[in-house]
Amino acid sequence: MRYDRSKTARRRRGATLVELVVVLLVLGLVLSLVTLSIPEASGRTDHSVRAQLEGDALASGRPRSALMGDSSTPTLITAYPDGFVVTDSLVGLGLIPEPTR
């Protein structure tokens, strides 16, 4: 007697529930890593603007300013030739700390 596989073996279609759960877990992990890195990238942008303004102020001998942020919370950053950098925003006036290295 011959065993006929075509009748008992079904063609597999789609993915199993376990495979779908694993894919969702991996996507969730990647998404969480990306969202954690976004504030860090934003901080680097602020410090690069600060460095650019400081360099321009020192080179020209005059204060330099830049407007940062979105339209709802604009922030004015001003760098002076003596190296003093201030920020004026809706929150108030304050110093921008030196970037940590």
N, C-alpha and C positions, 0 to 999 in steps of 0.2 A: 504494500500500500504506500502510495506516494503522499507526501505531505505538501499541501498546496498553500504556499505563503501568501499568495495574492488575495485570498479570501480572509485571512486572519490579520494580516498586517495592513493597517490603515495608513494612508498618506498623512503625514504630519503637516498641519496648516497652522500658521500663526505662531504665537509665542505662549509659553506657559505663564501662569500667574507668578511663579517664582522669578522667572526671567524679567517680567515687567517690574516687579518690586525691586530687583537688583538695579535695573536701569534707573528707576526713580530715585533710589538711594544715591547712586553715583551722581546724577544730575543735581540733587540737593546738596551734596558735598561740594561740587564744583561751584554752584551758585553761592554757597556760604563763603567760600574762599574768595570769590570775586568781590562780594559785598564788603568783606573785611578789608580788602586792599584799596577800596575807593577813597575812604577818608585819608589814608596815607598818601595817595597820589595828589589829593587836593592840597595837602600841607606842603608838598614839594613845590607845587605851583606857586603858592604864596611866597615861599622862600626864594624862588627863582625871580619873581617879580621884585621882591625886596632887594636882592643882589643886583639886579639890573638897574633899579632906581638909584641905589647907592653908588654904583659905578658911574652912572650918568651925572649925578650930582657932584661927585668928586672931580670928574673930568671937566665939567663945565664951570664949576665954581658957583653954581646957582641951584636953588631948590628944584627938585623934580617931583611931580605928582602923577599918580595913576589911579583910575577908578576901577575897582574890582567888585565882583559879586553880581547878582542878578538885579533886576529892576525893583524887586520888593525890598532888598536889603543891600543897597550900594555901600561900598566902603572906599573912602578916599585914603590913599597911602601917600605920605609925603616924606621924601628923603632930603636931608640938608647936607651941604658940603662938609660939615664937621663930623659926619657919620651918624647924626641923630636921626632916627626914623620914627615917625608917629603915624597912627591911624585914626581917622575920624569917621565914626560910623553912627548909626542910630543909637547904639549902646552908650557911646561917649568917646572920650579921647583917651588913648592909651599907647604904650610902647609896644612894639612888636619884638618879641624875644629873639635872641640870636638862634639860628638853626643849630640843632644838636647834631653832632657828628659821631 
